[in-house]
Amino acid sequence: MHSDFFQELKARGLIFQVTDEAALEKQLNEESVKLYIGFDPTADSLHIGHLLPILTLRRFQQNGHVPIALVGGGTGMIGDPSFKDAERQLNTLDTVQNWSQSIKNQLSGIIDFENKENPAIVANNYEWLGELKLIEFLRDVGKNFTINYMMSKESVKRRIESGISYTEFAYQLLQAYDFYELNKRYGCLLQLGGSDQWGNITSGIELIRREEGKQAFGLTMPLITKADGTKFGKTEGNAVWLDSEKTSPYEFYQFWINTDDRDAIKFLKYFTFLGLEEIDAIEKEFTAAPEQRAAQKALAKEVTVLVHGEEAYNQAVHISEALFSGDVKNLNAEEIKQGFKNVPSYQVQADDNLNLVEILLTAGIENSKRQAREDINNGAIYINGDRVQDVAYTLSDQDKLSDEYIVVRRGKKKYFVLQF
């Protein structure tokens, strides 16, 4: 254990609320503490909104504590109402359990469950919640909480006016029971979560106090906000997933490299394991020459390597450089798929006329032959980065990248992909 660990969490801005701060800091300084965060499977992948809690578990592990990653196979059947405007759609048991396994696999890529000296623990709360009997649960757990206590939670109060089902209303009891169960099974003393989890966390602390006579602790991390007011974790309205099939490593890298200057240093403290002194040095370099984007480059590298590995990071940089320069001929098939995932594409048919004017019209790149000829003559059409100004030009096998793709650019930034 490092005696300055708690203070480092503070310096990184990772602590929003904490119960009995002095006692918790003392506990963390003196012994290895077991702590947990829950991850409900609401999809088949986690997204970058989950990244801060995952990395915080890893920080605790690196400092000699034992993280418990709790997959919510049970609570995921219901859905947490905390700060949600409407009730979640309920999913089948098979769906939730399949998603739970996917999430467990993703967590194992960042948190070390096989460390010989200090292995993390992974658990699924369906193991105990799936065995609960209603009458026993109401007698043993429900008796500890008054309706007034449960309704005082901010996450519940926000939903009372619009409506909240008894199912979601009872969610905080299930999460409280998780903390209680992990305390009994593993000696777990600390629950971490986002700032929206404060009410659920304190309910668990109360249950452990009443049933076991022990002190437990809660710590929440701040809600991540972006300086421009847009929601963190989304790009062009879509979630940024940790699954490389849902969000490619190139798209993932681009999210971080495009971080607002005002957020870059804060995010380096949140999402990387660079030392605070190293981050201070990057900040000085960044302040002196913001156009060099030293902070964004360091952030994108650290997080992309952490989630997807060094090879995927290098590939993302290669794609970015090729698109920036317009020289796409050195991209392989996988890099083309990643780099041009969201641009218009056309599947070339066997009987398509491959004359440049004709294929530009057929593929929908131009809306008329007259416009196609005009753009070609004016030098606005590029094939794989090379300008083509011959209206008689016909595409051939030599133009195909990886024998499968031709990248067409119209003007400075409008890309299209022809696939064979």
PASENU-79865 format. One record per residue (C-alpha): residue number from 1; y, z, x. Coordinates in nm, 2 decimals, always signed. Layout:
// PASENU-79865
    nr        Y        Z        X
   NUM        Y        Z        X
...
//
This chain:
// PASENU-79865
    nr        Y        Z        X
     1    +0.00    +0.00    +0.00
     2    +0.35    -0.08    +0.11
     3    +0.61    +0.20    +0.04
     4    +0.88    -0.06    -0.02
     5    +0.68    -0.27    -0.27
     6    +0.85    -0.14    -0.58
     7    +1.19    -0.19    -0.43
     8    +1.10    -0.54    -0.33
     9    +1.00    -0.62    -0.69
    10    +1.35    -0.49    -0.79
    11    +1.52    -0.70    -0.52
    12    +1.34    -1.01    -0.65
    13    +1.47    -0.94    -1.00
    14    +1.12    -0.90    -1.13
    15    +1.16    -0.57    -1.32
    16    +1.33    -0.57    -1.66
    17    +1.20    -0.24    -1.81
    18    +0.97    +0.03    -1.68
    19    +0.84    +0.36    -1.82
    20    +0.90    +0.66    -1.60
    21    +1.02    +0.46    -1.30
    22    +1.01    +0.75    -1.05
    23    +0.65    +0.85    -1.14
    24    +0.53    +0.49    -1.13
    25    +0.69    +0.42    -0.79
    26    +0.53    +0.73    -0.65
    27    +0.19    +0.63    -0.79
    28    +0.22    +0.28    -0.64
    29    +0.32    +0.42    -0.30
    30    +0.04    +0.67    -0.28
    31    -0.27    +0.50    -0.42
    32    -0.43    +0.17    -0.52
    33    -0.34    +0.13    -0.89
    34    -0.53    -0.09    -1.14
    35    -0.30    -0.29    -1.36
    36    -0.34    -0.57    -1.62
    37    -0.17    -0.85    -1.80
    38    -0.32    -1.03    -2.10
    39    -0.33    -1.40    -2.15
    40    -0.40    -1.52    -2.50
    41    -0.57    -1.86    -2.52
    42    -0.33    -2.05    -2.75
    43    -0.42    -2.38    -2.58
    44    -0.68    -2.52    -2.33
    45    -0.44    -2.45    -2.04
    46    -0.18    -2.21    -1.93
    47    +0.18    -2.34    -1.87
    48    +0.45    -2.24    -1.63
    49    +0.58    -1.98    -1.88
    50    +0.27    -1.79    -1.77
    51    +0.33    -1.84    -1.40
    52    +0.56    -1.54    -1.34
    53    +0.30    -1.29    -1.47
    54    +0.02    -1.45    -1.28
    55    +0.21    -1.45    -0.96
    56    +0.31    -1.09    -1.02
    57    -0.05    -0.99    -1.05
    58    -0.11    -1.17    -0.71
    59    +0.18    -0.98    -0.56
    60    +0.03    -0.65    -0.66
    61    -0.31    -0.76    -0.52
    62    -0.15    -0.85    -0.19
    63    +0.00    -0.50    -0.17
    64    -0.33    -0.32    -0.21
    65    -0.35    -0.28    -0.59
    66    -0.62    -0.41    -0.83
    67    -0.51    -0.67    -1.09
    68    -0.70    -0.72    -1.41
    69    -0.65    -1.05    -1.57
    70    -0.74    -1.00    -1.93
    71    -0.82    -1.32    -2.12
    72    -0.75    -1.27    -2.49
    73    -1.07    -1.41    -2.65
    74    -1.03    -1.15    -2.93
    75    -0.65    -1.12    -2.97
    76    -0.63    -1.50    -2.94
    77    -0.81    -1.52    -3.27
    78    -0.51    -1.36    -3.44
    79    -0.19    -1.45    -3.24
    80    +0.09    -1.22    -3.12
    81    +0.39    -1.22    -3.35
    82    +0.62    -1.10    -3.08
    83    +0.95    -1.29    -3.11
    84    +0.78    -1.59    -3.29
    85    +0.96    -1.74    -3.58
    86    +0.64    -1.82    -3.77
    87    +0.28    -1.72    -3.78
    88    +0.05    -1.90    -3.54
    89    -0.22    -2.14    -3.66
    90    -0.56    -1.97    -3.65
    91    -0.83    -2.14    -3.45
    92    -1.21    -2.12    -3.47
    93    -1.41    -1.88    -3.25
    94    -1.56    -2.18    -3.06
    95    -1.22    -2.32    -2.98
    96    -1.08    -1.99    -2.87
    97    -1.38    -1.92    -2.65
    98    -1.37    -2.26    -2.49
    99    -1.00    -2.22    -2.42
   100    -1.07    -1.87    -2.28
   101    -1.31    -2.01    -2.02
   102    -1.05    -2.28    -1.92
   103    -0.79    -2.01    -1.87
   104    -1.03    -1.79    -1.67
   105    -1.09    -2.09    -1.44
   106    -0.72    -2.15    -1.39
   107    -0.65    -1.78    -1.31
   108    -0.92    -1.78    -1.05
   109    -0.73    -2.05    -0.86
   110    -0.43    -1.82    -0.80
   111    -0.57    -1.47    -0.82
   112    -0.85    -1.37    -0.58
   113    -1.15    -1.24    -0.78
   114    -1.38    -1.27    -0.48
   115    -1.18    -1.08    -0.22
   116    -1.43    -0.86    -0.04
   117    -1.19    -0.57    +0.03
   118    -0.98    -0.58    -0.29
   119    -1.12    -0.81    -0.56
   120    -0.93    -0.87    -0.88
   121    -1.10    -0.82    -1.21
   122    -1.13    -1.07    -1.49
   123    -1.22    -0.95    -1.84
   124    -1.23    -1.10    -2.19
   125    -1.12    -0.86    -2.48
   126    -1.36    -1.04    -2.72
   127    -1.63    -0.83    -2.55
   128    -1.50    -0.51    -2.72
   129    -1.28    -0.64    -3.00
   130    -1.56    -0.86    -3.13
   131    -1.78    -0.55    -3.17
   132    -1.52    -0.33    -3.35
   133    -1.60    -0.20    -3.70
   134    -1.31    -0.19    -3.93
   135    -1.36    +0.17    -4.07
   136    -1.41    +0.32    -3.72
   137    -1.11    +0.13    -3.59
   138    -0.88    +0.25    -3.87
   139    -1.00    +0.61    -3.82
   140    -1.00    +0.62    -3.44
   141    -0.71    +0.40    -3.36
   142    -0.50    +0.34    -3.67
   143    -0.46    +0.72    -3.73
   144    -0.25    +0.74    -3.41
   145    +0.03    +0.52    -3.54
   146    +0.26    +0.56    -3.84
   147    +0.39    +0.26    -4.03
   148    +0.74    +0.37    -3.93
   149    +0.65    +0.36    -3.56
   150    +0.49    +0.02    -3.59
   151    +0.79    -0.12    -3.79
   152    +1.04    +0.01    -3.53
   153    +0.92    -0.24    -3.28
   154    +1.17    -0.51    -3.23
   155    +0.91    -0.78    -3.23
   156    +0.80    -0.67    -3.58
   157    +1.15    -0.61    -3.72
   158    +1.25    -0.97    -3.64
   159    +0.98    -1.10    -3.87
   160    +1.00    -0.86    -4.16
   161    +1.26    -1.06    -4.35
   162    +1.09    -1.39    -4.31
   163    +0.75    -1.25    -4.36
   164    +0.46    -1.12    -4.15
   165    +0.10    -1.10    -4.25
   166    -0.10    -0.78    -4.21
   167    -0.31    -0.97    -3.96
   168    -0.02    -1.02    -3.72
   169    +0.13    -0.68    -3.81
   170    -0.19    -0.52    -3.67
   171    -0.18    -0.71    -3.35
   172    +0.00    -0.43    -3.16
   173    -0.29    -0.20    -3.25
   174    -0.54    -0.44    -3.09
   175    -0.33    -0.48    -2.77
   176    -0.29    -0.10    -2.76
   177    -0.67    -0.07    -2.79
   178    -0.71    -0.32    -2.50
   179    -0.50    -0.09    -2.27
   180    -0.70    +0.21    -2.39
   181    -1.03    +0.03    -2.33
   182    -0.93    -0.10    -1.98
   183    -0.82    +0.26    -1.90
   184    -1.16    +0.39    -1.99
   185    -1.36    +0.11    -1.83
   186    -1.17    +0.06    -1.51
   187    -0.91    +0.34    -1.48
   188    -0.63    +0.09    -1.56
   189    -0.29    +0.28    -1.55
   190    -0.03    +0.00    -1.57
   191    +0.03    -0.28    -1.81
   192    +0.26    -0.56    -1.72
   193    +0.41    -0.83    -1.95
   194    +0.71    -1.03    -2.04
   195    +1.01    -0.85    -2.19
   196    +0.89    -0.95    -2.54
   197    +0.58    -0.73    -2.49
   198    +0.76    -0.40    -2.46
   199    +0.66    -0.28    -2.80
   200    +0.29    -0.37    -2.76
   201    +0.28    -0.21    -2.41
   202    +0.44    +0.12    -2.53
   203    +0.19    +0.14    -2.81
   204    -0.10    +0.13    -2.56
   205    +0.07    +0.40    -2.35
   206    +0.09    +0.61    -2.67
   207    -0.27    +0.56    -2.76
   208    -0.39    +0.66    -2.41
   209    -0.17    +0.97    -2.42
   210    -0.30    +1.08    -2.76
   211    -0.67    +1.00    -2.71
   212    -0.72    +1.07    -2.33
   213    -0.43    +1.30    -2.25
   214    -0.33    +1.07    -1.96
   215    -0.01    +0.92    -1.84
   216    -0.01    +0.54    -1.83
   217    +0.28    +0.31    -1.74
   218    +0.44    -0.01    -1.86
   219    +0.65    -0.26    -1.68
   220    +0.81    -0.58    -1.81
   221    +0.95    -0.88    -1.63
   222    +1.26    -1.05    -1.74
   223    +1.28    -1.34    -1.98
   224    +1.34    -1.64    -1.77
   225    +1.65    -1.83    -1.87
   226    +1.79    -2.15    -1.72
   227    +2.16    -2.17    -1.62
   228    +2.21    -2.48    -1.84
   229    +2.09    -2.31    -2.15
   230    +1.77    -2.51    -2.19
   231    +1.44    -2.35    -2.23
   232    +1.25    -2.27    -1.91
   233    +0.90    -2.43    -1.89
   234    +0.98    -2.76    -2.06
   235    +1.08    -3.09    -1.93
   236    +1.20    -3.37    -2.16
   237    +1.08    -3.15    -2.45
   238    +0.72    -3.12    -2.33
   239    +0.55    -2.81    -2.18
   240    +0.48    -2.81    -1.81
   241    +0.11    -2.72    -1.79
   242    -0.09    -2.58    -1.50
   243    -0.37    -2.82    -1.58
   244    -0.33    -3.13    -1.37
   245    -0.47    -3.35    -1.64
   246    -0.20    -3.24    -1.89
   247    +0.09    -3.23    -1.64
   248    +0.02    -3.43    -1.32
   249    +0.10    -3.27    -0.98
   250    +0.38    -3.52    -0.94
   251    +0.54    -3.42    -1.28
   252    +0.49    -3.06    -1.18
   253    +0.66    -3.11    -0.85
   254    +0.95    -3.30    -1.02
   255    +1.01    -3.01    -1.25
   256    +1.08    -2.78    -0.96
   257    +1.26    -3.03    -0.74
   258    +1.50    -3.09    -1.03
   259    +1.59    -2.72    -1.06
   260    +1.96    -2.65    -1.13
   261    +2.15    -2.54    -0.82
   262    +2.24    -2.22    -1.01
   263    +1.88    -2.13    -1.06
   264    +1.72    -2.24    -0.73
   265    +1.76    -1.91    -0.53
   266    +1.66    -1.69    -0.83
   267    +1.35    -1.90    -0.88
   268    +1.26    -1.88    -0.51
   269    +1.25    -1.50    -0.55
   270    +1.05    -1.52    -0.87
   271    +0.80    -1.78    -0.80
   272    +0.73    -1.79    -0.42
   273    +0.59    -1.55    -0.17
   274    +0.85    -1.64    +0.09
   275    +1.00    -1.32    +0.24
   276    +1.34    -1.21    +0.11
   277    +1.49    -1.26    +0.46
   278    +1.35    -1.62    +0.46
   279    +1.50    -1.68    +0.12
   280    +1.84    -1.55    +0.24
   281    +1.82    -1.80    +0.53
   282    +1.75    -2.08    +0.28
   283    +2.03    -1.97    +0.06
   284    +2.28    -1.99    +0.36
   285    +2.16    -2.34    +0.44
   286    +2.17    -2.44    +0.07
   287    +2.53    -2.30    +0.03
   288    +2.65    -2.48    +0.33
   289    +2.50    -2.82    +0.23
   290    +2.39    -2.81    -0.14
   291    +2.35    -3.19    -0.14
   292    +2.05    -3.15    +0.10
   293    +1.87    -2.95    -0.17
   294    +1.70    -2.72    +0.07
   295    +1.64    -2.45    -0.19
   296    +1.48    -2.70    -0.44
   297    +1.27    -2.86    -0.17
   298    +1.13    -2.52    -0.06
   299    +1.07    -2.41    -0.42
   300    +0.89    -2.73    -0.52
   301    +0.67    -2.72    -0.21
   302    +0.57    -2.35    -0.24
   303    +0.49    -2.36    -0.61
   304    +0.32    -2.70    -0.61
   305    +0.10    -2.60    -0.31
   306    +0.02    -2.27    -0.48
   307    -0.09    -2.42    -0.81
   308    -0.23    -2.77    -0.70
   309    -0.29    -2.75    -0.33
   310    -0.14    -2.91    -0.01
   311    -0.29    -3.25    -0.07
   312    -0.15    -3.28    -0.42
   313    +0.19    -3.16    -0.29
   314    +0.19    -3.43    -0.02
   315    +0.09    -3.69    -0.27
   316    +0.38    -3.58    -0.50
   317    +0.63    -3.62    -0.22
   318    +0.49    -3.96    -0.13
   319    +0.53    -4.08    -0.49
   320    +0.88    -3.94    -0.51
   321    +0.99    -4.11    -0.19
   322    +0.83    -4.44    -0.30
   323    +1.01    -4.44    -0.63
   324    +1.34    -4.34    -0.47
   325    +1.33    -4.62    -0.22
   326    +1.18    -4.87    -0.47
   327    +0.90    -4.95    -0.22
   328    +0.59    -4.89    -0.43
   329    +0.35    -5.12    -0.25
   330    +0.19    -4.83    -0.05
   331    +0.10    -4.63    -0.36
   332    -0.27    -4.61    -0.45
   333    -0.41    -4.63    -0.80
   334    -0.40    -4.25    -0.86
   335    -0.04    -4.23    -0.73
   336    +0.07    -4.51    -0.96
   337    -0.09    -4.34    -1.26
   338    +0.09    -4.02    -1.18
   339    +0.43    -4.17    -1.09
   340    +0.44    -4.41    -1.38
   341    +0.27    -4.20    -1.64
   342    +0.56    -4.20    -1.88
   343    +0.69    -4.55    -1.83
   344    +0.61    -4.84    -2.07
   345    +0.29    -5.02    -1.98
   346    +0.10    -5.33    -2.09
   347    -0.27    -5.41    -2.07
   348    -0.28    -5.77    -1.95
   349    -0.52    -5.99    -2.15
   350    -0.75    -6.25    -2.00
   351    -0.57    -6.53    -2.19
   352    -0.22    -6.42    -2.11
   353    +0.01    -6.67    -1.93
   354    +0.10    -6.51    -1.60
   355    +0.41    -6.71    -1.54
   356    +0.68    -6.45    -1.48
   357    +0.90    -6.56    -1.77
   358    +0.61    -6.56    -2.01
   359    +0.46    -6.23    -1.90
   360    +0.80    -6.05    -1.92
   361    +0.82    -6.16    -2.28
   362    +0.46    -6.09    -2.37
   363    +0.47    -5.74    -2.21
   364    +0.79    -5.65    -2.40
   365    +1.00    -5.62    -2.08
   366    +1.23    -5.89    -2.21
   367    +1.32    -5.98    -2.57
   368    +1.36    -6.35    -2.51
   369    +1.28    -6.62    -2.26
   370    +1.65    -6.69    -2.22
   371    +1.71    -6.33    -2.12
   372    +1.41    -6.33    -1.89
   373    +1.53    -6.64    -1.70
   374    +1.88    -6.50    -1.68
   375    +1.76    -6.17    -1.53
   376    +1.53    -6.35    -1.28
   377    +1.81    -6.58    -1.17
   378    +2.05    -6.28    -1.14
   379    +1.81    -6.09    -0.91
   380    +1.74    -5.81    -1.17
   381    +1.36    -5.85    -1.16
   382    +1.14    -5.68    -0.90
   383    +0.77    -5.71    -0.85
   384    +0.62    -5.41    -0.66
   385    +0.97    -5.35    -0.52
   386    +1.04    -5.71    -0.41
   387    +1.31    -5.91    -0.58
   388    +1.18    -6.23    -0.74
   389    +1.44    -6.50    -0.83
   390    +1.20    -6.79    -0.90
   391    +1.16    -6.86    -1.28
   392    +0.85    -7.06    -1.19
   393    +0.68    -6.76    -1.01
   394    +0.33    -6.69    -1.14
   395    +0.16    -6.35    -1.09
   396    -0.16    -6.36    -0.88
   397    -0.43    -6.13    -0.74
   398    -0.21    -6.08    -0.43
   399    +0.05    -5.91    -0.65
   400    -0.20    -5.65    -0.78
   401    -0.18    -5.30    -0.63
   402    -0.53    -5.14    -0.59
   403    -0.66    -5.46    -0.77
   404    -0.54    -5.30    -1.09
   405    -0.16    -5.26    -1.13
   406    +0.16    -5.46    -1.09
   407    +0.49    -5.26    -1.11
   408    +0.78    -5.44    -1.26
   409    +1.14    -5.32    -1.22
   410    +1.42    -5.45    -1.43
   411    +1.76    -5.35    -1.29
   412    +1.80    -5.03    -1.09
   413    +1.58    -4.79    -1.28
   414    +1.38    -4.94    -1.56
   415    +1.02    -4.95    -1.46
   416    +0.72    -5.11    -1.64
   417    +0.35    -5.13    -1.54
   418    +0.12    -5.42    -1.60
   419    -0.24    -5.31    -1.59
   420    -0.53    -5.55    -1.53
//
